Amino acid sequence: MHTPSLQRSLASLSAASILFAAACSGGPAAPATMDGAIAALMARPELPDAAITVQHVLIAFEGKVPGVTRSQPQAKELAEKVWAEATGGADFKALMKQHSNDPGPGEYPMTKQGRQQMVAGFGDVGFRLAVGQIGVAPFDAKASPYGWHIIKRVK
């Protein structure tokens, strides 16, 4: 049996958790799957921001990035795991260090005018995210040819 004070605290915590989940997903309820989150994000318009900075975890597969030996299905499975950890509040920089196949720094500034210097999926996702939100550019032969990009907007 909970005391009235504890019950109020638990109710407040539950409400705060719901609001946090909504804020992270950009809407009232976060999609339960990575594919659902991708569809929901891509249904939103791009934000008007002229410049952003994003961090990302690249999950590549054999033939896309030198030295990577996992299969495409294994890459998608790992991308789903990393996405779940990232959206669950894991330290994004730690996820970058542990999982990314990006040989670069993993954090990139991007402008709307200069976005064509990146793979299309990178900008397509990055410019739909608010600061602090996480999205995914799925593998696509043209838009995201290196694999899955789990992207967090930081500025």
FIKOL-755481 format. One line per 2 residues: number of its first residue (from 1); for each residue x negated, y, z negated of N, C-alpha, C, O, CB. Coordinates in nm, 2 decimals. Glycine has a CB too. Layout:
N
NUM) X,Y,Z,X,Y,Z,X,Y,Z,X,Y,Z,X,Y,Z; ...
This chain:
155
1) -0.08,-0.12,0.00,0.00,0.00,0.00,-0.09,0.12,0.00,-0.18,0.14,-0.08,0.10,0.00,-0.12; -0.06,0.22,0.09,-0.14,0.34,0.10,-0.08,0.45,0.03,0.05,0.46,0.02,-0.16,0.38,0.25
3) -0.16,0.53,-0.03,-0.10,0.65,-0.10,-0.05,0.75,0.00,-0.10,0.74,0.12,-0.21,0.72,-0.19; 0.04,0.84,-0.04,0.09,0.94,0.06,-0.03,1.02,0.12,-0.02,1.06,0.24,0.19,1.03,-0.01
5) -0.13,1.06,0.04,-0.24,1.13,0.10,-0.32,1.05,0.20,-0.36,1.11,0.30,-0.33,1.17,-0.02; -0.34,0.93,0.18,-0.41,0.84,0.27,-0.33,0.82,0.40,-0.38,0.82,0.51,-0.45,0.70,0.21
7) -0.20,0.81,0.38,-0.11,0.79,0.50,-0.12,0.92,0.59,-0.12,0.90,0.71,0.04,0.76,0.45; -0.12,1.04,0.53,-0.13,1.16,0.60,-0.26,1.17,0.68,-0.27,1.21,0.79,-0.11,1.28,0.51
9) -0.37,1.13,0.61,-0.50,1.13,0.67,-0.51,1.03,0.79,-0.56,1.07,0.89,-0.61,1.09,0.57; -0.45,0.91,0.77,-0.45,0.82,0.88,-0.37,0.87,1.00,-0.41,0.85,1.11,-0.40,0.68,0.83
11) -0.25,0.93,0.97,-0.17,0.98,1.08,-0.24,1.09,1.15,-0.24,1.10,1.27,-0.04,1.03,1.02; -0.31,1.18,1.08,-0.39,1.28,1.14,-0.50,1.23,1.22,-0.53,1.28,1.33,-0.45,1.38,1.03
13) -0.57,1.12,1.17,-0.68,1.06,1.25,-0.63,1.00,1.38,-0.69,1.01,1.48,-0.75,0.96,1.16; -0.51,0.93,1.37,-0.45,0.87,1.49,-0.42,0.98,1.59,-0.44,0.96,1.71,-0.33,0.79,1.45
15) -0.36,1.09,1.55,-0.32,1.19,1.64,-0.45,1.25,1.70,-0.45,1.28,1.82,-0.24,1.30,1.57; -0.55,1.27,1.62,-0.68,1.33,1.68,-0.74,1.23,1.78,-0.80,1.27,1.88,-0.78,1.35,1.56
17) -0.73,1.10,1.75,-0.79,1.00,1.85,-0.71,1.01,1.98,-0.77,1.00,2.09,-0.78,0.86,1.79; -0.58,1.02,1.97,-0.50,1.03,2.10,-0.54,1.15,2.17,-0.56,1.15,2.30,-0.35,1.03,2.06
19) -0.55,1.27,2.11,-0.59,1.39,2.17,-0.73,1.38,2.23,-0.75,1.43,2.34,-0.58,1.51,2.07; -0.82,1.32,2.16,-0.96,1.30,2.21,-0.96,1.22,2.34,-1.02,1.25,2.44,-1.05,1.24,2.11
21) -0.88,1.11,2.34,-0.87,1.02,2.46,-0.81,1.10,2.57,-0.86,1.08,2.69,-0.79,0.89,2.43; -0.71,1.18,2.55,-0.65,1.25,2.65,-0.74,1.36,2.71,-0.75,1.38,2.83,-0.52,1.32,2.60
23) -0.82,1.42,2.62,-0.91,1.52,2.67,-1.03,1.46,2.75,-1.07,1.52,2.85,-0.98,1.60,2.55; -1.07,1.34,2.71,-1.18,1.27,2.79,-1.13,1.23,2.92,-1.21,1.22,3.02,-1.23,1.15,2.71
25) -1.01,1.19,2.93,-0.96,1.14,3.06,-0.90,1.25,3.15,-0.87,1.22,3.27,-0.85,1.03,3.04; -0.88,1.37,3.09,-0.82,1.47,3.17,-0.67,1.46,3.18,-0.61,1.53,3.27,-0.88,1.48,3.31
27) -0.61,1.38,3.10,-0.46,1.37,3.11,-0.41,1.30,2.98,-0.49,1.28,2.89,-0.43,1.29,3.23; -0.28,1.27,2.99,-0.22,1.21,2.87,-0.27,1.07,2.83,-0.26,1.04,2.71,-0.08,1.21,2.88
29) -0.30,0.99,2.92,-0.35,0.86,2.89,-0.46,0.81,2.98,-0.45,0.83,3.10,-0.23,0.76,2.90; -0.56,0.76,2.92,-0.68,0.71,3.00,-0.65,0.58,3.07,-0.59,0.49,3.01,-0.80,0.70,2.91
31) -0.69,0.57,3.20,-0.66,0.44,3.26,-0.74,0.33,3.19,-0.85,0.35,3.14,-0.71,0.45,3.41; -0.69,0.21,3.20,-0.75,0.10,3.12,-0.86,0.03,3.20,-0.94,-0.04,3.14,-0.64,0.00,3.10
33) -0.87,0.06,3.33,-0.98,0.00,3.41,-1.06,0.10,3.48,-1.01,0.21,3.50,-0.92,-0.11,3.51; -1.18,0.06,3.52,-1.26,0.16,3.59,-1.20,0.19,3.73,-1.20,0.31,3.77,-1.40,0.10,3.62
35) -1.14,0.09,3.80,-1.08,0.12,3.92,-0.96,0.21,3.91,-0.94,0.30,3.99,-1.03,-0.01,3.99; -0.88,0.19,3.80,-0.77,0.28,3.77,-0.82,0.42,3.74,-0.76,0.52,3.78,-0.69,0.23,3.65
37) -0.93,0.44,3.67,-0.99,0.57,3.64,-1.04,0.64,3.77,-1.02,0.76,3.78,-1.10,0.56,3.54; -1.09,0.56,3.86,-1.14,0.61,3.99,-1.02,0.67,4.06,-1.03,0.78,4.11,-1.21,0.51,4.07
39) -0.92,0.59,4.07,-0.80,0.63,4.15,-0.73,0.76,4.09,-0.70,0.85,4.16,-0.69,0.52,4.15; -0.72,0.76,3.95,-0.67,0.88,3.88,-0.75,1.00,3.91,-0.70,1.11,3.93,-0.65,0.85,3.73
41) -0.88,0.99,3.90,-0.97,1.10,3.92,-0.96,1.15,4.06,-0.95,1.27,4.08,-1.12,1.06,3.88; -0.97,1.06,4.16,-0.97,1.11,4.30,-0.83,1.16,4.34,-0.82,1.23,4.44,-1.00,0.99,4.39
43) -0.73,1.14,4.26,-0.59,1.20,4.29,-0.59,1.35,4.24,-0.50,1.42,4.28,-0.48,1.12,4.22; -0.68,1.39,4.16,-0.69,1.52,4.11,-0.76,1.61,4.21,-0.85,1.56,4.28,-0.75,1.53,3.97
45) -0.73,1.74,4.22,-0.80,1.83,4.31,-0.94,1.86,4.25,-0.96,1.85,4.13,-0.72,1.96,4.33; -1.03,1.90,4.33,-1.16,1.95,4.28,-1.14,2.08,4.20,-1.05,2.16,4.23,-1.26,1.97,4.40
47) -1.23,2.10,4.11,-1.22,2.22,4.03,-1.29,2.33,4.11,-1.37,2.30,4.20,-1.29,2.20,3.89; -1.26,2.46,4.08,-1.31,2.57,4.16,-1.46,2.61,4.13,-1.51,2.69,4.20,-1.23,2.69,4.15
49) -1.52,2.54,4.04,-1.66,2.58,4.00,-1.75,2.57,4.11,-1.75,2.47,4.19,-1.71,2.49,3.88; -1.83,2.67,4.13,-1.93,2.68,4.24,-2.05,2.60,4.22,-2.12,2.55,4.31,-1.97,2.83,4.27
51) -2.09,2.58,4.09,-2.21,2.51,4.05,-2.19,2.42,3.93,-2.12,2.46,3.83,-2.33,2.60,4.03; -2.24,2.30,3.93,-2.23,2.21,3.81,-2.36,2.14,3.79,-2.45,2.15,3.87,-2.11,2.11,3.84
53) -2.37,2.07,3.68,-2.48,1.98,3.65,-2.43,1.85,3.60,-2.34,1.85,3.51,-2.59,2.05,3.54; -2.48,1.75,3.66,-2.43,1.61,3.62,-2.54,1.52,3.58,-2.66,1.54,3.63,-2.34,1.55,3.73
55) -2.51,1.42,3.50,-2.60,1.31,3.47,-2.54,1.19,3.53,-2.42,1.19,3.54,-2.63,1.30,3.31; -2.62,1.09,3.56,-2.56,0.97,3.61,-2.64,0.85,3.59,-2.76,0.85,3.56,-2.53,0.98,3.76
57) -2.57,0.74,3.59,-2.63,0.60,3.58,-2.60,0.54,3.72,-2.48,0.52,3.75,-2.57,0.52,3.46; -2.70,0.51,3.79,-2.68,0.44,3.92,-2.69,0.29,3.89,-2.79,0.24,3.84,-2.79,0.49,4.02
59) -2.59,0.22,3.93,-2.59,0.07,3.92,-2.60,0.02,4.07,-2.50,0.02,4.14,-2.47,0.01,3.85; -2.72,-0.02,4.11,-2.74,-0.06,4.25,-2.74,-0.21,4.26,-2.73,-0.28,4.16,-2.87,0.00,4.30
61) -2.75,-0.26,4.38,-2.76,-0.41,4.40,-2.86,-0.43,4.51,-2.90,-0.34,4.58,-2.62,-0.47,4.44; -2.89,-0.56,4.52,-3.00,-0.60,4.62,-2.98,-0.54,4.76,-2.87,-0.54,4.81,-3.00,-0.75,4.63
63) -3.09,-0.49,4.81,-3.09,-0.43,4.94,-3.06,-0.28,4.94,-3.07,-0.21,5.05,-2.99,-0.50,5.02; -3.02,-0.22,4.83,-2.98,-0.08,4.82,-3.09,0.01,4.76,-3.11,0.12,4.80,-2.85,-0.06,4.74
65) -3.16,-0.05,4.66,-3.27,0.02,4.59,-3.38,-0.08,4.58,-3.35,-0.19,4.53,-3.22,0.08,4.45; -3.50,-0.05,4.61,-3.61,-0.14,4.60,-3.63,-0.20,4.46,-3.62,-0.12,4.36,-3.74,-0.07,4.64
67) -3.65,-0.33,4.45,-3.67,-0.39,4.32,-3.54,-0.44,4.25,-3.55,-0.51,4.15,-3.74,-0.30,4.23; -3.43,-0.40,4.30,-3.30,-0.45,4.24,-3.26,-0.58,4.29,-3.26,-0.60,4.42,-3.19,-0.34,4.26
69) -3.24,-0.68,4.21,-3.21,-0.82,4.26,-3.06,-0.86,4.23,-3.03,-0.97,4.27,-3.30,-0.91,4.19; -2.99,-0.78,4.15,-2.85,-0.83,4.12,-2.76,-0.82,4.25,-2.79,-0.75,4.34,-2.79,-0.74,4.01
71) -2.66,-0.91,4.25,-2.57,-0.91,4.36,-2.47,-0.79,4.35,-2.46,-0.73,4.25,-2.49,-1.05,4.37; -2.39,-0.77,4.46,-2.29,-0.67,4.46,-2.18,-0.69,4.35,-2.15,-0.60,4.27,-2.22,-0.65,4.59
73) -2.13,-0.82,4.34,-2.03,-0.84,4.23,-2.09,-0.82,4.09,-2.03,-0.77,4.00,-1.98,-0.98,4.24; -2.22,-0.86,4.07,-2.29,-0.84,3.94,-2.30,-0.69,3.91,-2.29,-0.64,3.80,-2.42,-0.91,3.94
75) -2.33,-0.61,4.02,-2.34,-0.47,4.00,-2.21,-0.40,3.96,-2.21,-0.32,3.87,-2.39,-0.40,4.13; -2.10,-0.45,4.02,-1.97,-0.39,3.99,-1.94,-0.43,3.84,-1.89,-0.34,3.77,-1.86,-0.44,4.08
77) -1.97,-0.55,3.80,-1.94,-0.59,3.66,-2.02,-0.51,3.57,-1.97,-0.47,3.46,-1.98,-0.74,3.65; -2.15,-0.48,3.60,-2.23,-0.40,3.51,-2.18,-0.26,3.51,-2.18,-0.19,3.40,-2.38,-0.40,3.55
79) -2.14,-0.20,3.62,-2.08,-0.07,3.63,-1.96,-0.06,3.54,-1.94,0.04,3.47,-2.05,-0.03,3.77; -1.87,-0.16,3.54,-1.75,-0.16,3.46,-1.79,-0.16,3.31,-1.73,-0.09,3.23,-1.67,-0.28,3.49
81) -1.90,-0.23,3.27,-1.94,-0.24,3.14,-2.00,-0.10,3.09,-1.97,-0.05,2.99,-2.05,-0.35,3.12; -2.08,-0.04,3.18,-2.14,0.09,3.14,-2.04,0.19,3.14,-2.04,0.28,3.05,-2.25,0.12,3.25
83) -1.94,0.19,3.23,-1.83,0.29,3.23,-1.75,0.28,3.10,-1.72,0.38,3.04,-1.74,0.27,3.35; -1.72,0.15,3.06,-1.65,0.13,2.93,-1.73,0.19,2.81,-1.67,0.25,2.72,-1.61,-0.02,2.91
85) -1.86,0.16,2.81,-1.94,0.21,2.70,-1.94,0.36,2.70,-1.93,0.43,2.60,-2.08,0.15,2.71; -1.96,0.42,2.82,-1.97,0.57,2.83,-1.84,0.63,2.79,-1.84,0.73,2.71,-2.01,0.61,2.97
87) -1.73,0.58,2.84,-1.60,0.64,2.80,-1.56,0.61,2.66,-1.47,0.68,2.60,-1.49,0.60,2.90; -1.62,0.51,2.60,-1.60,0.48,2.46,-1.69,0.56,2.37,-1.67,0.54,2.24,-1.63,0.33,2.44
89) -1.77,0.65,2.42,-1.85,0.74,2.33,-1.99,0.70,2.32,-2.06,0.77,2.24,-1.78,0.74,2.20; -2.04,0.60,2.39,-2.19,0.57,2.38,-2.27,0.69,2.42,-2.23,0.77,2.50,-2.22,0.44,2.46
91) -2.39,0.69,2.37,-2.49,0.79,2.41,-2.52,0.78,2.56,-2.58,0.68,2.60,-2.62,0.78,2.32; -2.48,0.88,2.64,-2.50,0.87,2.78,-2.64,0.87,2.83,-2.68,0.79,2.92,-2.43,0.99,2.85
93) -2.73,0.94,2.76,-2.87,0.94,2.80,-2.93,0.80,2.77,-3.02,0.76,2.84,-2.95,1.05,2.72; -2.89,0.74,2.66,-2.94,0.60,2.63,-2.89,0.50,2.74,-2.96,0.42,2.78,-2.89,0.56,2.49
95) -2.77,0.52,2.79,-2.71,0.44,2.89,-2.80,0.46,3.02,-2.82,0.36,3.10,-2.57,0.46,2.92; -2.83,0.59,3.05,-2.92,0.62,3.17,-3.05,0.54,3.16,-3.09,0.48,3.25,-2.94,0.77,3.18
97) -3.11,0.55,3.04,-3.24,0.49,3.03,-3.23,0.34,3.04,-3.32,0.27,3.09,-3.30,0.53,2.89; -3.13,0.28,2.98,-3.12,0.13,2.97,-3.07,0.07,3.11,-3.12,-0.04,3.14,-3.02,0.10,2.87
99) -2.99,0.14,3.18,-2.92,0.08,3.30,-2.95,0.14,3.43,-2.93,0.07,3.54,-2.78,0.07,3.27; -2.99,0.26,3.44,-2.99,0.33,3.57,-3.10,0.28,3.67,-3.22,0.26,3.62,-3.00,0.48,3.55
101) -3.07,0.26,3.79,-3.16,0.23,3.90,-3.21,0.35,3.97,-3.27,0.34,4.08,-3.10,0.13,3.99; -3.17,0.47,3.92,-3.22,0.60,3.99,-3.36,0.62,3.95,-3.40,0.63,3.84,-3.13,0.72,3.94
103) -3.45,0.63,4.05,-3.59,0.66,4.03,-3.62,0.80,3.98,-3.73,0.83,3.94,-3.67,0.62,4.15; -3.52,0.89,4.00,-3.53,1.03,3.97,-3.50,1.05,3.82,-3.49,0.96,3.74,-3.45,1.12,4.06
105) -3.48,1.18,3.79,-3.45,1.22,3.65,-3.32,1.18,3.60,-3.30,1.17,3.48,-3.47,1.37,3.63; -3.22,1.16,3.69,-3.08,1.12,3.64,-2.99,1.24,3.61,-2.88,1.22,3.58,-3.09,1.03,3.53
107) -3.05,1.36,3.61,-2.97,1.48,3.58,-2.99,1.58,3.70,-3.11,1.61,3.73,-3.00,1.55,3.44; -2.88,1.62,3.76,-2.89,1.70,3.88,-2.80,1.82,3.88,-2.68,1.81,3.86,-2.87,1.61,4.00
109) -2.85,1.94,3.91,-2.77,2.05,3.94,-2.71,2.04,4.08,-2.78,1.98,4.17,-2.84,2.19,3.92; -2.59,2.09,4.11,-2.53,2.08,4.24,-2.44,2.20,4.26,-2.37,2.24,4.17,-2.45,1.95,4.25
111) -2.45,2.25,4.38,-2.35,2.36,4.42,-2.26,2.31,4.52,-2.29,2.21,4.59,-2.43,2.49,4.47; -2.15,2.37,4.54,-2.05,2.33,4.64,-2.12,2.34,4.78,-2.10,2.26,4.87,-1.92,2.41,4.64
113) -2.19,2.45,4.80,-2.26,2.47,4.93,-2.37,2.37,4.95,-2.39,2.33,5.07,-2.31,2.61,4.94; -2.44,2.33,4.85,-2.56,2.24,4.86,-2.53,2.09,4.84,-2.62,2.01,4.84,-2.67,2.29,4.78
115) -2.40,2.06,4.81,-2.37,1.93,4.77,-2.40,1.82,4.88,-2.41,1.70,4.85,-2.23,1.92,4.73; -2.41,1.86,5.01,-2.43,1.76,5.11,-2.57,1.71,5.10,-2.61,1.62,5.18,-2.41,1.83,5.25
117) -2.66,1.76,5.01,-2.79,1.70,4.99,-2.78,1.58,4.91,-2.88,1.50,4.90,-2.88,1.81,4.92; -2.67,1.55,4.85,-2.65,1.43,4.77,-2.55,1.34,4.84,-2.49,1.38,4.94,-2.58,1.47,4.62
119) -2.54,1.22,4.80,-2.44,1.13,4.86,-2.30,1.19,4.83,-2.28,1.25,4.73,-2.45,0.98,4.80; -2.21,1.17,4.93,-2.08,1.24,4.92,-2.00,1.20,4.79,-1.94,1.29,4.73,-1.99,1.20,5.04
121) -2.01,1.08,4.75,-1.93,1.04,4.63,-1.98,1.11,4.51,-1.90,1.13,4.41,-1.95,0.89,4.61; -2.10,1.15,4.50,-2.16,1.23,4.39,-2.08,1.36,4.37,-2.04,1.39,4.26,-2.31,1.25,4.40
123) -2.07,1.44,4.47,-2.00,1.56,4.47,-1.85,1.54,4.45,-1.78,1.62,4.38,-2.03,1.65,4.59; -1.80,1.44,4.52,-1.65,1.42,4.52,-1.61,1.39,4.38,-1.50,1.44,4.34,-1.62,1.30,4.61
125) -1.69,1.32,4.30,-1.66,1.30,4.16,-1.70,1.42,4.07,-1.61,1.47,3.99,-1.73,1.17,4.11; -1.82,1.46,4.08,-1.87,1.57,4.00,-1.78,1.69,3.99,-1.76,1.75,3.89,-2.01,1.61,4.04
127) -1.73,1.74,4.11,-1.65,1.86,4.11,-1.51,1.84,4.07,-1.43,1.93,4.07,-1.65,1.91,4.25; -1.47,1.72,4.03,-1.34,1.69,3.98,-1.34,1.68,3.82,-1.24,1.68,3.76,-1.28,1.56,4.03
129) -1.46,1.67,3.77,-1.48,1.65,3.62,-1.50,1.79,3.55,-1.56,1.88,3.60,-1.60,1.57,3.60; -1.44,1.80,3.44,-1.46,1.91,3.35,-1.59,1.87,3.27,-1.63,1.76,3.26,-1.34,1.94,3.25
131) -1.65,1.97,3.21,-1.77,1.95,3.13,-1.74,1.84,3.02,-1.64,1.86,2.95,-1.82,2.08,3.06; -1.82,1.74,3.01,-1.80,1.64,2.91,-1.73,1.51,2.96,-1.73,1.41,2.90,-1.73,1.69,2.79
133) -1.66,1.53,3.07,-1.59,1.42,3.13,-1.68,1.32,3.21,-1.78,1.36,3.25,-1.47,1.46,3.22; -1.63,1.20,3.22,-1.70,1.09,3.29,-1.62,1.03,3.40,-1.50,1.01,3.38,-1.75,0.98,3.19
135) -1.68,1.01,3.51,-1.61,0.95,3.63,-1.70,0.86,3.70,-1.82,0.84,3.66,-1.56,1.06,3.72; -1.65,0.79,3.80,-1.73,0.69,3.88,-1.71,0.72,4.03,-1.60,0.74,4.08,-1.69,0.55,3.84
137) -1.83,0.72,4.09,-1.83,0.71,4.24,-1.85,0.57,4.27,-1.97,0.52,4.25,-1.94,0.81,4.31; -1.75,0.49,4.32,-1.77,0.35,4.35,-1.86,0.33,4.48,-1.87,0.42,4.56,-1.64,0.28,4.37
139) -1.91,0.21,4.49,-1.99,0.18,4.61,-1.90,0.20,4.73,-1.79,0.15,4.73,-2.05,0.03,4.60; -1.96,0.26,4.83,-1.89,0.28,4.96,-2.01,0.30,5.06,-2.10,0.38,5.03,-1.79,0.41,4.96
141) -2.00,0.23,5.17,-2.11,0.23,5.26,-2.15,0.37,5.31,-2.27,0.40,5.34,-2.08,0.15,5.38; -2.05,0.47,5.31,-2.08,0.60,5.36,-2.09,0.70,5.24,-2.18,0.78,5.23,-1.97,0.65,5.45
143) -1.99,0.70,5.15,-1.98,0.80,5.04,-2.07,0.77,4.92,-2.11,0.86,4.85,-1.84,0.81,4.99; -2.11,0.64,4.90,-2.19,0.61,4.78,-2.27,0.48,4.82,-2.25,0.37,4.76,-2.11,0.58,4.65
145) -2.36,0.49,4.91,-2.43,0.37,4.97,-2.53,0.30,4.88,-2.57,0.19,4.91,-2.50,0.41,5.09; -2.56,0.36,4.76,-2.67,0.30,4.68,-2.60,0.21,4.57,-2.68,0.13,4.51,-2.75,0.40,4.61
147) -2.47,0.22,4.55,-2.41,0.14,4.45,-2.31,0.23,4.37,-2.25,0.32,4.43,-2.51,0.08,4.35; -2.28,0.19,4.25,-2.19,0.27,4.16,-2.26,0.37,4.08,-2.37,0.35,4.03,-2.11,0.17,4.07
149) -2.20,0.49,4.08,-2.26,0.60,4.00,-2.16,0.63,3.89,-2.05,0.68,3.92,-2.28,0.73,4.09; -2.20,0.61,3.77,-2.12,0.66,3.65,-2.18,0.80,3.62,-2.29,0.81,3.59,-2.14,0.56,3.53
151) -2.09,0.90,3.63,-2.13,1.04,3.63,-2.07,1.11,3.51,-1.95,1.09,3.48,-2.09,1.10,3.76; -2.15,1.19,3.44,-2.10,1.27,3.34,-2.14,1.42,3.37,-2.25,1.45,3.40,-2.16,1.23,3.20
153) -2.04,1.50,3.37,-2.06,1.64,3.39,-2.11,1.71,3.26,-2.04,1.69,3.16,-1.94,1.72,3.44; -2.23,1.77,3.26,-2.28,1.83,3.14,-2.28,1.99,3.15,-2.29,2.05,3.04,-2.43,1.79,3.13
155) -2.27,2.05,3.27,-2.26,2.19,3.28,-2.16,2.23,3.39,-2.14,2.34,3.42,-2.39,2.26,3.30
